[in-house]
Amino acid sequence: MRINMIAMGNKMPSWVSAAYQDYAKRLTDACALKLIEIALKKRGKQQDLKQLRQQEGAAMLTAIPKNTHIIALDTKGHCWDTITLSQQLKTWFSLGQNISLLIGGPEGLAPQCLEKAQQCWSLSPLTFPHPLVRVIVAEQLYRAYSLLRGHPYHK
């Protein structure tokens, strides 16, 4: 199974890229993590942020590979503890499809992305900076996968 992390923003600080890569490379081919970055539209004082979010959402939907199970990351989604996430991962394996995780930009996900998603996952009721979400999600996926495999990473 491949998990596509489709995330807004492509100019991340080096620590974000390094941390993401560290966890992504720990996952095996059985649960490979692939990052698909979409450039944010330029923001200015006179920009209509709602319209920008719609345009970015359209770009995200275009980037979703065919025949994938889509999961939107949003504060209104389901909060899962590590055990529940590992069970979700097991369920995703059983679907026989790849997974696409949608991570929005500074204004969150566009409504059309939320509508297209089959599931909605919340990392926390807190709002995190979108670059940090990549790292948190990659680490949590590795932790959940480790738990399924009986690896001692999750203590």
N, C-alpha and C positions, 0 to 999 in steps of 0.2 A: 504494500500500500504506500502511496505517496501522499503526503500532506503538503498542499500548496498554501503557503502563507502569503496572501495577497495584501500588501500593505501600502498605504499612501506614504509618500516621501522617499526620496532616493539619495539624499545628501545627509547621511547620518554621521554623528561623531564616531571616531575610530573605536571608542570603547563599546559602543552599541554593536558595531559590526563584529568586533572581536568576541564579545560575549555571545552573540547570536551564533556565530560560526562554531564556537567551542561546544555548545549544546547540540547544534545540528549535526556536527561530525560524529558525535557519540551515538546517534541513532543509526541503526543498521539499514540495509536495503529493504528489509521487511517492513520498515516504518521510516522511510526517508522523508526528510523535511526540505522543501525547496522554497526559497524566497523569491517572490515576484514583486518587484518594486514599481510603483507608479508615481511619476513626478507630480508633485503638488502644483496646482496652478498658482501663478504669481498673485500675491495679495497686496492690495493697496488700500488707502483710505477710502477711495470711492468705489471699491469693488463690492458687488452684491454677493455676499458670502453664501447665501442660499443657492444662487445660480452656480457658483463655483463648486459647491458640494454636489449639486446635480450633475455637473460635467465630470467631476471626479468619480462619482458613482457610476456613470455610464462607462468610463474607462475601466473601472474595476470589473463590471459585469462582462465587458469584452475580454478581459484577461482570464476569466474563469475557464479552465479547460472543460471540454464536453464530458458528460457522464460523471459528474462529481457531486458529492454530498456537500452542500454549502452550509457553513456555520458562520454566523455574524457575531462579532464580539461587540457587545453593547452593555452598558450599565443596567439596562432593563432585562437582561437575559437571566438564565438560570445560573446561580452560584453553585459550583461543585467543589467539594473537598477533594483531596488527592485520591482517596479510594473511589469516589464516584467518578472522577475523571478517568481513572484507570478502567473502570467498567464501561464508560462511554467509549474509550479507545478500543476496548474489546468488541463492543457493538459495532463500531465503525469498521473494524477488520471484517466482521461477519457480513457487512453490506456488499462486499465485493467491488467497491468503488473507491476511487481516490477521494480525498477530502480537500475542500478549499475553505480556509479560514480567512474571513474578511476583516481587516483592521483599518478603520477610518483615519482621517487626518485630524487636524485641530478642532474641527467642528463636528466630528463624529461621522458616522456612516450616512450616506444618502438614503432617503426612504425607499427607493427602488432596490437597494441592496438588502435592506431589512426584509422587504417583501419577498425577495427571491430566496432567502435563506430558509432551509428546512429546520434549523435549530438556531437558538440564540444563547450565547454563553457570556456570562459576566464574570470577570476576574475578581471583582469587588464592587461594593457600592461607591468606592472612591473613584475618582477620575485620575487616570495615569497619563503622563505624556506619551503620545503615540510611539516615539522611538523606544521607550522603556517597555512597552507592551510586547514588542518583538522578543525581547530578552526573557521576560516573564513567561510568555507562552512557550518559547523553545525549552526553557528549563522545566516547566510543568509537564510538557509532553514527554520529555526525557524521563522525568521522575515517574510518571504514570506508566510508561513503557518498561522502565526498570522494575517497577512493582509487579507488572504482569509476568515478567521473566524471572522473578525471584532474585533479582540482583540486589545487593545490600545498599545501594545508593539511598533508597528511601528507608530511613530508620525511624 
